Amino acid sequence: MAQENVNVVARIRPLSNETSDETCIEIDPVSSTITLTTNGKEFNMDKVFEQNAPQEEIFGYVQPIIAAVKNGLHGTIFAYGQTGSGKTHTMIGNDENLGIIPRAIEMIFNALNEESKNRNDNFNFNISCTALQIYCEKTYDLLNGNEKIEIPISDIFKNAKEVEVNSSNECMKIIKCGLEQRKVSGTSMNETSSRSHAILTLTLKTEYFKGNEKHERISRLNMVDLAGSEKRKHTNNSKTQNLESANINKSLLTLGKVIREIINPVKNQVIPYRDSKLTMILRDSLGGNSKTTVIVNIHSNSKYFTETSSTLDFAVNVKKVKNTAILQEFITSKETITLKVEVQRLGEENDKLKTELAKEKEKVVQLQTIVDEKDNKINTLEKKSFELEEDKSKLELELKKANQKQKKCEAEIEKMKQMINGLQNDNKQLKEKVQELEIKNDEMKNQRNADDNYERLEKDIDSGDFDYFDENEVPVIPTDFSSGEESDSEENEMPVPMHASPGSTSNQSNIICAPHYRIGTEYHGKWVKHLYIFDTDDTDLCYNYTFVPKENTFYAFSKSSMNYFVCYKCKNAPTVSAIIHSNENGEEYVKLSENEHVCEPQKYEPHVIIYEPDYKLYINQSRNKKVQRLLVFNSNDKTLYYDYTLISGGNSYRCNSCLNNHNIYARAKLATDENGKKCCVLYAQAHQCQPRKLKPAK
Ligand SMILES: Nc1ncnc2c1ncn2[C@@H]1O[C@H](COP(=O)(O)OP(=O)(O)OP(=O)(O)O)[C@@H](O)[C@H]1O
């Protein structure tokens, strides 16, 4: 573990085609000395590569570092120099002139593959790479989308993405890809000027077994392409480029300062590696555990004399830095390995258990939450249950009271029912009594009427005012009862309706003369006039027409003008017009136009047939007018009779027993039955009147 100085080589870039292309240095290749022609200052290097030195030659010079890294030592190669001096050309190069980085990668893979083939001690290797850039004092990961990262001083690669690579091609592809994201821009001094420091690191892990021991080596090769320093006076940069330039110069100044302090340490003063990101990364490479080669690139044009002088000063200083490269090998016995494996296994198991424990804890927390929620629910339900119990007790109390009330009410209802029954019975009895009394009253009234009638009748008969027909007499039919004159008719019949002579002017088919019509009035919610018409040939038939009041003649039934009727039976039939005329004898008749009226005439059923000598027809002169009455009684015992009064010229009679019923009228006619026996046939429409006892039988 001997200390050794940082190896410093100078590479002079070819002069450009500038007109004032005059060099400011002289080179002594034997002593590797560069002399500034302007001031004669000499700078001794470990090696000087002149303008035409090919890339292979430069690489050939740094190969020992790469070999050392392959064998387990840390190594660093970095290029330093003013902008445009050829740093990127030296480190990366191009497809035709590969720089140190692609050549180093290829060499490492070839060497390790070769070694792996040749050794028989279970030699194994693994290579990974990282690529960072420092731009304006911030670090970015070129293999991870140029993401900005922090680099802790304890482990500068901690946050960097480390990509395992299996071949030099793969490795170069990845690195090229990363470098495409590097900050590069065209400046007045370099069309492809790097505006950031690029740090590519290969990490090599090798292992082999020797006896019971496992030998592990972990070494790193840092290859750094620094951004170039530039003087303002030689540039015509943009504002951004000037800012970049200021940052580049600042970090390079810090690098120079760190190097000066390494070579001239101040007692009790730490080397200010932390002053810049670059020095933090190069900490091991400068004064630490690394074999380091610095390539100072020089643009020898005399106009860059100051920059060249500064670069050579840096080179001389960095050359004084001493490093101690330590073999990064870790030897482990099999037991230790076994134990390590066991420890690792236990660690993994522990991790697994920790994960499971965390999951279980999470479950417990979830369960606890559920339990808490349930507890809350239970509390709420208990509270509700308690409240419901209270309500239940209250309701039971109220129910008890209500039941008691209901019982009382039921008892009262029972009492009232009994009372109602009693009252209903009383009511029934009273009604029955009332009915009885009403019947008695009616009977008494009837009896009184009958007695009056009978008395009057007997009186009439006794006084001789009362004529009657005997069975051989033909009654005289009055034509005008109001006039009180008797008819001269000598027909041997009871009052029978007859045809009137139609007027000579009338061509109507239905012309009916008095007394074959009758005008009656009925009450159906309002008073309605009826025209009853009898057929003289068949006294059983009757037409019943209802008067239809015409507009402006409301209820105005007139004998002198046309009246309109509808058939009572078929109310929908056409209107029938009727006018009452008088013939030359002064008899009234009805002239009826029965337009298309096909209704069947209503037939009266015989109500009673009275055989001789049981009927009598009287003409009563009482009450200042002649009244024709039909008295019908049993001639044997004189106990039963019907008492009818003739009320119209149509041989119609009203029952004297039910005077109030206007709808009831009767007609009588003398007839001979099939045995030739004379009789009186009495027709009565719905006449329900019972025969009355006139006089007790003698
Ligand atoms: N030794 C060389 N042989 C041929 N061409 C060279 C050599 N050195 C530099 N050049 C050319 O000079 C130009 C600038 O070189 P390069 O970009 O490598 O400089 P740089 O130091 O990296 O500059 P910066 O710091 O601005 O990035 C490039 O076109 C490069 O090809």
The ligand as an SDF file (V2000), in Angstrom:
LIG
                    3D

 31 33  0  0  0  0  0  0  0  0999 V2000
   -6.2030   15.6380  -30.5060 N   0  0  0  0  0  0  0  0  0  0  0  0
   -7.1740   16.0210  -31.3110 C   0  0  0  0  0  0  0  0  0  0  0  0
   -7.1280   15.5680  -32.6000 N   0  0  0  0  0  0  0  0  0  0  0  0
   -8.1400   15.9570  -33.4310 C   0  0  0  0  0  0  0  0  0  0  0  0
   -9.1440   16.8400  -33.1240 N   0  0  0  0  0  0  0  0  0  0  0  0
   -9.1740   17.3380  -31.8740 C   0  0  0  0  0  0  0  0  0  0  0  0
   -8.2220   16.9460  -30.9160 C   0  0  0  0  0  0  0  0  0  0  0  0
   -8.4970   17.6070  -29.7830 N   0  0  0  0  0  0  0  0  0  0  0  0
   -9.6190   18.3410  -30.0290 C   0  0  0  0  0  0  0  0  0  0  0  0
  -10.0200   18.1820  -31.2740 N   0  0  0  0  0  0  0  0  0  0  0  0
  -11.2280   18.7930  -31.8630 C   0  0  0  0  0  0  0  0  0  0  0  0
  -11.4020   20.0520  -31.3080 O   0  0  0  0  0  0  0  0  0  0  0  0
  -12.7720   20.3360  -31.0470 C   0  0  0  0  0  0  0  0  0  0  0  0
  -13.0220   20.6150  -29.5870 C   0  0  0  0  0  0  0  0  0  0  0  0
  -12.6560   19.5350  -28.8690 O   0  0  0  0  0  0  0  0  0  0  0  0
  -13.4680   19.0180  -27.5750 P   0  0  0  0  0  0  0  0  0  0  0  0
  -14.9030   19.2420  -27.7440 O   0  0  0  0  0  0  0  0  0  0  0  0
  -13.0010   17.6810  -27.2520 O   0  0  0  0  0  0  0  0  0  0  0  0
  -12.9540   20.0940  -26.5480 O   0  0  0  0  0  0  0  0  0  0  0  0
  -13.3850   20.1800  -25.0200 P   0  0  0  0  0  0  0  0  0  0  0  0
  -12.1460   20.4540  -24.2820 O   0  0  0  0  0  0  0  0  0  0  0  0
  -14.1490   19.0040  -24.6420 O   0  0  0  0  0  0  0  0  0  0  0  0
  -14.2330   21.4850  -25.0250 O   0  0  0  0  0  0  0  0  0  0  0  0
  -15.3680   21.8920  -23.9510 P   0  0  0  0  0  0  0  0  0  0  0  0
  -14.7160   22.0720  -22.6940 O   0  0  0  0  0  0  0  0  0  0  0  0
  -15.8840   23.1810  -24.4940 O   0  0  0  0  0  0  0  0  0  0  0  0
  -16.3480   20.8190  -24.0100 O   0  0  0  0  0  0  0  0  0  0  0  0
  -13.5460   19.0970  -31.4670 C   0  0  0  0  0  0  0  0  0  0  0  0
  -14.0410   19.3000  -32.7320 O   0  0  0  0  0  0  0  0  0  0  0  0
  -12.4870   18.0290  -31.5020 C   0  0  0  0  0  0  0  0  0  0  0  0
  -12.7240   17.0430  -32.4560 O   0  0  0  0  0  0  0  0  0  0  0  0
  1  2  1  0
  2  3  1  0
  2  7  2  0
  3  4  2  0
  4  5  1  0
  5  6  2  0
  6  7  1  0
  6 10  1  0
  7  8  1  0
  8  9  2  0
  9 10  1  0
 10 11  1  0
 11 12  1  0
 11 30  1  0
 12 13  1  0
 13 14  1  0
 13 28  1  0
 14 15  1  0
 15 16  1  0
 16 17  2  0
 16 18  1  0
 16 19  1  0
 19 20  1  0
 20 21  2  0
 20 22  1  0
 20 23  1  0
 23 24  1  0
 24 25  2  0
 24 26  1  0
 24 27  1  0
 28 29  1  0
 28 30  1  0
 30 31  1  0
M  END
$$$$
